[in-house]
Amino acid sequence: MRILLAEDESELANWLVRALQQVDFQVDWVNDGRLVRSALKGTRYDALILDLGLPGLGGHDVLADLREADHRLPVLILTARDSLIERVSTLREGADDFLAKPFELAELEARLIALIRRARGSEHPRFACGPLAFDAASKQFSLGHEPLTLTPREHAALRALIQHSGEPLSKQDILDRVFSDEQDVHPEAIEVLVHRLRKRLANSPVHIATLRGLGYVLECKP
């Protein structure tokens, strides 16, 4: 899952980026509220962690801009302003959740997963497409109730697809999630991964379809 972090405290932000990456989130960081909109235009994110005390454009204004533009990205407010009035006001302004500093990483991870599940219309603890399922807690795939063994890159690519099941992802979308720490990776690498995944899913009703001009989509045959 790809997260945008808007936080101006560099020490906290660097810790958060490293910590969330260790639990399989991919995190991009901006330290100015004015950079949020441009980041969202260039990349597809699953959630936004938003600090209220941002320079340039405050968190309240960032949130207002997103909701006025009907941008439905899940937003988790992360702030030291822990008061009932602050919590109520941000939730009324369109925030999806609120976490006060200091906080435990495990709680932040759980809240992010819950937000993303709700945004996809499901409270179920797994992402699923027919008999293929991904358990966000254990980070494991299963196919027909049997564990599905994948390489790390196959795992990352299939995770991106199942988290957007029924919704096309471009090669660049998948590339950003699989090779986020590598430079100069050719998009053809995604074609190779998709070919391997199709072999893994052979003889099951789950398949990866190619939509010309749009990318790949995970579907379950009737």
RAFENPE-V193330 format. One record per pair of residues at least 4 apart in sequence whose ideal C-beta (glycine too) atoms are under 8 Angstrom apart, sorted by sequence separation. I is the first residue (numbers start at 1). GAP is how many residues later the second one is. D is the distance in whole Angstrom. If there is no record, write none. Layout:
i=I gap=GAP d=D
i=I gap=GAP d=D
//
This chain:
i=9 gap=4 d=6
i=10 gap=4 d=6
i=11 gap=4 d=7
i=12 gap=4 d=6
i=13 gap=4 d=6
i=14 gap=4 d=7
i=15 gap=4 d=6
i=16 gap=4 d=6
i=17 gap=4 d=6
i=18 gap=4 d=7
i=19 gap=4 d=7
i=21 gap=4 d=6
i=31 gap=4 d=7
i=34 gap=4 d=8
i=35 gap=4 d=6
i=36 gap=4 d=6
i=37 gap=4 d=7
i=38 gap=4 d=7
i=39 gap=4 d=6
i=50 gap=4 d=8
i=54 gap=4 d=6
i=57 gap=4 d=5
i=58 gap=4 d=7
i=59 gap=4 d=6
i=60 gap=4 d=6
i=61 gap=4 d=6
i=62 gap=4 d=7
i=63 gap=4 d=6
i=64 gap=4 d=6
i=65 gap=4 d=6
i=67 gap=4 d=7
i=82 gap=4 d=7
i=83 gap=4 d=7
i=84 gap=4 d=6
i=85 gap=4 d=6
i=86 gap=4 d=6
i=87 gap=4 d=6
i=88 gap=4 d=6
i=89 gap=4 d=6
i=91 gap=4 d=5
i=99 gap=4 d=5
i=103 gap=4 d=6
i=104 gap=4 d=7
i=105 gap=4 d=6
i=106 gap=4 d=6
i=107 gap=4 d=6
i=108 gap=4 d=6
i=109 gap=4 d=6
i=110 gap=4 d=6
i=111 gap=4 d=6
i=112 gap=4 d=6
i=113 gap=4 d=6
i=114 gap=4 d=6
i=115 gap=4 d=6
i=116 gap=4 d=7
i=118 gap=4 d=8
i=124 gap=4 d=7
i=128 gap=4 d=7
i=129 gap=4 d=8
i=135 gap=4 d=7
i=142 gap=4 d=6
i=150 gap=4 d=4
i=151 gap=4 d=7
i=152 gap=4 d=6
i=153 gap=4 d=6
i=154 gap=4 d=6
i=155 gap=4 d=6
i=156 gap=4 d=7
i=157 gap=4 d=7
i=158 gap=4 d=6
i=159 gap=4 d=6
i=160 gap=4 d=7
i=161 gap=4 d=7
i=164 gap=4 d=8
i=169 gap=4 d=4
i=170 gap=4 d=7
i=171 gap=4 d=6
i=172 gap=4 d=6
i=173 gap=4 d=7
i=174 gap=4 d=6
i=175 gap=4 d=6
i=176 gap=4 d=6
i=185 gap=4 d=5
i=187 gap=4 d=7
i=188 gap=4 d=7
i=189 gap=4 d=7
i=190 gap=4 d=6
i=191 gap=4 d=6
i=192 gap=4 d=7
i=193 gap=4 d=6
i=194 gap=4 d=6
i=195 gap=4 d=7
i=196 gap=4 d=7
i=197 gap=4 d=6
i=198 gap=4 d=7
i=211 gap=4 d=6
i=7 gap=5 d=6
i=8 gap=5 d=8
i=20 gap=5 d=4
i=21 gap=5 d=7
i=30 gap=5 d=4
i=40 gap=5 d=7
i=53 gap=5 d=7
i=54 gap=5 d=5
i=57 gap=5 d=6
i=66 gap=5 d=4
i=81 gap=5 d=5
i=82 gap=5 d=8
i=90 gap=5 d=4
i=103 gap=5 d=6
i=117 gap=5 d=5
i=118 gap=5 d=7
i=122 gap=5 d=8
i=128 gap=5 d=4
i=135 gap=5 d=5
i=142 gap=5 d=6
i=143 gap=5 d=5
i=150 gap=5 d=4
i=164 gap=5 d=6
i=169 gap=5 d=5
i=201 gap=5 d=5
i=210 gap=5 d=8
i=211 gap=5 d=7
i=7 gap=6 d=4
i=21 gap=6 d=6
i=30 gap=6 d=6
i=39 gap=6 d=8
i=52 gap=6 d=6
i=53 gap=6 d=7
i=117 gap=6 d=6
i=127 gap=6 d=7
i=128 gap=6 d=7
i=134 gap=6 d=7
i=135 gap=6 d=8
i=141 gap=6 d=7
i=142 gap=6 d=6
i=179 gap=6 d=4
i=201 gap=6 d=6
i=210 gap=6 d=6
i=211 gap=6 d=6
i=20 gap=7 d=5
i=52 gap=7 d=4
i=66 gap=7 d=7
i=79 gap=7 d=7
i=91 gap=7 d=6
i=117 gap=7 d=7
i=120 gap=7 d=8
i=126 gap=7 d=5
i=127 gap=7 d=5
i=134 gap=7 d=5
i=135 gap=7 d=7
i=140 gap=7 d=6
i=141 gap=7 d=4
i=201 gap=7 d=7
i=209 gap=7 d=7
i=5 gap=8 d=6
i=40 gap=8 d=8
i=51 gap=8 d=6
i=52 gap=8 d=6
i=54 gap=8 d=7
i=57 gap=8 d=8
i=90 gap=8 d=6
i=99 gap=8 d=7
i=117 gap=8 d=8
i=126 gap=8 d=6
i=133 gap=8 d=7
i=150 gap=8 d=6
i=161 gap=8 d=6
i=208 gap=8 d=5
i=209 gap=8 d=5
i=7 gap=9 d=7
i=30 gap=9 d=6
i=50 gap=9 d=5
i=66 gap=9 d=7
i=99 gap=9 d=6
i=126 gap=9 d=5
i=127 gap=9 d=7
i=132 gap=9 d=7
i=133 gap=9 d=5
i=141 gap=9 d=6
i=160 gap=9 d=6
i=198 gap=9 d=7
i=208 gap=9 d=7
i=209 gap=9 d=8
i=17 gap=10 d=5
i=117 gap=10 d=8
i=125 gap=10 d=7
i=126 gap=10 d=7
i=132 gap=10 d=8
i=133 gap=10 d=8
i=175 gap=10 d=6
i=179 gap=10 d=7
i=198 gap=10 d=6
i=208 gap=10 d=6
i=209 gap=10 d=5
i=5 gap=11 d=6
i=16 gap=11 d=7
i=28 gap=11 d=6
i=87 gap=11 d=5
i=125 gap=11 d=7
i=132 gap=11 d=5
i=178 gap=11 d=8
i=197 gap=11 d=6
i=207 gap=11 d=8
i=208 gap=11 d=8
i=5 gap=12 d=7
i=17 gap=12 d=6
i=36 gap=12 d=7
i=50 gap=12 d=6
i=63 gap=12 d=6
i=86 gap=12 d=8
i=99 gap=12 d=6
i=125 gap=12 d=7
i=131 gap=12 d=6
i=175 gap=12 d=6
i=178 gap=12 d=7
i=206 gap=12 d=7
i=207 gap=12 d=6
i=16 gap=13 d=8
i=50 gap=13 d=7
i=77 gap=13 d=5
i=131 gap=13 d=4
i=160 gap=13 d=7
i=161 gap=13 d=7
i=206 gap=13 d=7
i=207 gap=13 d=8
i=36 gap=14 d=8
i=63 gap=14 d=8
i=97 gap=14 d=5
i=131 gap=14 d=8
i=141 gap=14 d=7
i=160 gap=14 d=5
i=175 gap=14 d=7
i=194 gap=14 d=6
i=206 gap=14 d=5
i=207 gap=14 d=6
i=14 gap=15 d=8
i=28 gap=15 d=7
i=172 gap=15 d=7
i=175 gap=15 d=6
i=178 gap=15 d=7
i=205 gap=15 d=5
i=206 gap=15 d=8
i=13 gap=16 d=5
i=132 gap=16 d=7
i=171 gap=16 d=4
i=174 gap=16 d=5
i=194 gap=16 d=8
i=205 gap=16 d=4
i=3 gap=17 d=7
i=28 gap=17 d=8
i=97 gap=17 d=8
i=141 gap=17 d=7
i=157 gap=17 d=6
i=160 gap=17 d=4
i=205 gap=17 d=8
i=13 gap=18 d=7
i=48 gap=18 d=8
i=59 gap=18 d=7
i=77 gap=18 d=5
i=82 gap=18 d=4
i=97 gap=18 d=6
i=141 gap=18 d=8
i=159 gap=18 d=8
i=160 gap=18 d=7
i=75 gap=19 d=7
i=76 gap=19 d=7
i=79 gap=19 d=8
i=81 gap=19 d=8
i=82 gap=19 d=8
i=96 gap=19 d=5
i=117 gap=19 d=8
i=171 gap=19 d=5
i=174 gap=19 d=8
i=59 gap=20 d=7
i=75 gap=20 d=5
i=76 gap=20 d=6
i=77 gap=20 d=7
i=80 gap=20 d=7
i=157 gap=20 d=7
i=171 gap=20 d=8
i=10 gap=21 d=7
i=33 gap=21 d=4
i=35 gap=21 d=7
i=36 gap=21 d=8
i=75 gap=21 d=5
i=76 gap=21 d=5
i=77 gap=21 d=5
i=78 gap=21 d=5
i=79 gap=21 d=7
i=80 gap=21 d=5
i=141 gap=21 d=8
i=156 gap=21 d=6
i=157 gap=21 d=5
i=3 gap=22 d=5
i=5 gap=22 d=5
i=7 gap=22 d=7
i=32 gap=22 d=6
i=33 gap=22 d=7
i=34 gap=22 d=4
i=74 gap=22 d=5
i=75 gap=22 d=8
i=76 gap=22 d=7
i=77 gap=22 d=7
i=79 gap=22 d=7
i=96 gap=22 d=8
i=156 gap=22 d=4
i=194 gap=22 d=6
i=1 gap=23 d=7
i=2 gap=23 d=7
i=3 gap=23 d=7
i=4 gap=23 d=8
i=5 gap=23 d=7
i=6 gap=23 d=8
i=8 gap=23 d=5
i=31 gap=23 d=8
i=32 gap=23 d=6
i=33 gap=23 d=5
i=34 gap=23 d=5
i=74 gap=23 d=8
i=76 gap=23 d=6
i=78 gap=23 d=7
i=96 gap=23 d=8
i=113 gap=23 d=5
i=1 gap=24 d=5
i=2 gap=24 d=5
i=3 gap=24 d=5
i=4 gap=24 d=5
i=5 gap=24 d=5
i=6 gap=24 d=5
i=7 gap=24 d=7
i=8 gap=24 d=7
i=31 gap=24 d=8
i=32 gap=24 d=4
i=33 gap=24 d=3
i=113 gap=24 d=8
i=134 gap=24 d=8
i=1 gap=25 d=7
i=2 gap=25 d=8
i=3 gap=25 d=7
i=5 gap=25 d=7
i=6 gap=25 d=8
i=32 gap=25 d=7
i=33 gap=25 d=6
i=37 gap=25 d=8
i=48 gap=25 d=5
i=50 gap=25 d=5
i=52 gap=25 d=6
i=78 gap=25 d=8
i=134 gap=25 d=6
i=153 gap=25 d=5
i=2 gap=26 d=7
i=4 gap=26 d=7
i=33 gap=26 d=7
i=36 gap=26 d=5
i=40 gap=26 d=8
i=47 gap=26 d=7
i=48 gap=26 d=7
i=50 gap=26 d=7
i=51 gap=26 d=8
i=53 gap=26 d=7
i=67 gap=26 d=7
i=153 gap=26 d=8
i=190 gap=26 d=8
i=6 gap=27 d=7
i=47 gap=27 d=4
i=48 gap=27 d=5
i=49 gap=27 d=5
i=50 gap=27 d=6
i=51 gap=27 d=5
i=52 gap=27 d=4
i=53 gap=27 d=8
i=63 gap=27 d=7
i=67 gap=27 d=4
i=33 gap=28 d=7
i=37 gap=28 d=7
i=45 gap=28 d=6
i=46 gap=28 d=7
i=47 gap=28 d=7
i=48 gap=28 d=7
i=50 gap=28 d=7
i=51 gap=28 d=6
i=53 gap=28 d=8
i=66 gap=28 d=7
i=134 gap=28 d=5
i=6 gap=29 d=8
i=33 gap=29 d=5
i=37 gap=29 d=8
i=47 gap=29 d=6
i=49 gap=29 d=5
i=52 gap=29 d=6
i=64 gap=29 d=6
i=134 gap=29 d=8
i=6 gap=30 d=5
i=36 gap=30 d=8
i=60 gap=30 d=7
i=63 gap=30 d=5
i=64 gap=30 d=8
i=78 gap=30 d=8
i=132 gap=30 d=7
i=40 gap=31 d=7
i=59 gap=31 d=8
i=63 gap=31 d=6
i=4 gap=32 d=7
i=63 gap=32 d=6
i=76 gap=32 d=8
i=16 gap=33 d=8
i=40 gap=33 d=7
i=60 gap=33 d=7
i=129 gap=33 d=6
i=157 gap=33 d=7
i=52 gap=34 d=8
i=128 gap=34 d=7
i=4 gap=35 d=6
i=76 gap=35 d=6
i=127 gap=35 d=5
i=4 gap=36 d=7
i=76 gap=36 d=6
i=127 gap=36 d=6
i=129 gap=36 d=4
i=157 gap=36 d=5
i=161 gap=36 d=8
i=128 gap=37 d=8
i=129 gap=37 d=8
i=157 gap=37 d=7
i=52 gap=38 d=7
i=127 gap=38 d=7
i=4 gap=39 d=7
i=76 gap=39 d=6
i=154 gap=39 d=6
i=158 gap=39 d=6
i=153 gap=40 d=6
i=157 gap=40 d=6
i=2 gap=41 d=7
i=4 gap=41 d=5
i=74 gap=41 d=4
i=174 gap=41 d=7
i=2 gap=42 d=7
i=3 gap=42 d=6
i=6 gap=42 d=7
i=7 gap=42 d=7
i=9 gap=42 d=8
i=74 gap=42 d=6
i=154 gap=42 d=6
i=173 gap=42 d=7
i=174 gap=42 d=7
i=2 gap=43 d=5
i=3 gap=43 d=6
i=4 gap=43 d=8
i=5 gap=43 d=8
i=6 gap=43 d=7
i=8 gap=43 d=6
i=120 gap=43 d=8
i=154 gap=43 d=6
i=168 gap=43 d=5
i=2 gap=44 d=5
i=3 gap=44 d=5
i=4 gap=44 d=5
i=5 gap=44 d=5
i=6 gap=44 d=5
i=7 gap=44 d=5
i=74 gap=44 d=7
i=170 gap=44 d=7
i=171 gap=44 d=6
i=1 gap=45 d=4
i=3 gap=45 d=7
i=4 gap=45 d=7
i=6 gap=45 d=6
i=8 gap=45 d=7
i=50 gap=45 d=8
i=74 gap=45 d=5
i=151 gap=45 d=8
i=170 gap=45 d=4
i=171 gap=45 d=8
i=1 gap=46 d=7
i=3 gap=46 d=6
i=8 gap=46 d=5
i=73 gap=46 d=8
i=154 gap=46 d=7
i=168 gap=46 d=4
i=169 gap=46 d=5
i=7 gap=47 d=8
i=8 gap=47 d=6
i=72 gap=47 d=7
i=116 gap=47 d=7
i=150 gap=47 d=8
i=161 gap=47 d=7
i=168 gap=47 d=5
i=169 gap=47 d=6
i=6 gap=48 d=6
i=168 gap=48 d=7
i=169 gap=48 d=7
i=168 gap=49 d=4
i=150 gap=50 d=7
i=167 gap=50 d=7
i=166 gap=51 d=7
i=148 gap=52 d=7
i=166 gap=52 d=7
i=6 gap=53 d=7
i=164 gap=53 d=8
i=165 gap=53 d=5
i=166 gap=53 d=7
i=164 gap=54 d=8
i=165 gap=54 d=8
i=161 gap=55 d=7
i=6 gap=56 d=7
i=161 gap=56 d=8
i=162 gap=56 d=6
i=161 gap=57 d=4
i=143 gap=58 d=7
i=49 gap=59 d=8
i=144 gap=60 d=7
i=158 gap=60 d=8
i=143 gap=61 d=6
i=49 gap=63 d=8
i=143 gap=63 d=7
i=47 gap=65 d=6
i=47 gap=68 d=6
i=47 gap=69 d=6
i=132 gap=69 d=7
i=46 gap=70 d=5
i=7 gap=71 d=7
i=47 gap=72 d=8
i=132 gap=72 d=7
i=46 gap=73 d=8
i=131 gap=73 d=6
i=130 gap=74 d=8
i=131 gap=74 d=7
i=132 gap=74 d=5
i=130 gap=75 d=5
i=131 gap=75 d=7
i=130 gap=76 d=5
i=129 gap=77 d=6
i=23 gap=82 d=8
i=25 gap=84 d=8
i=20 gap=85 d=8
i=19 gap=86 d=5
i=23 gap=86 d=5
i=132 gap=86 d=8
i=25 gap=87 d=7
i=20 gap=88 d=8
i=132 gap=88 d=8
i=12 gap=89 d=8
i=20 gap=89 d=7
i=129 gap=89 d=5
i=131 gap=89 d=8
i=129 gap=90 d=7
i=130 gap=90 d=3
i=129 gap=91 d=5
i=130 gap=91 d=8
i=16 gap=92 d=8
i=3 gap=109 d=7
i=1 gap=111 d=7
i=1 gap=112 d=8
i=1 gap=115 d=6
i=24 gap=115 d=6
i=46 gap=117 d=7
i=44 gap=125 d=8
i=44 gap=129 d=6
i=43 gap=133 d=7
i=24 gap=135 d=8
i=26 gap=150 d=7
i=26 gap=151 d=6
i=26 gap=154 d=5
i=1 gap=158 d=8
i=1 gap=162 d=6
i=2 gap=174 d=7
i=2 gap=175 d=6
//
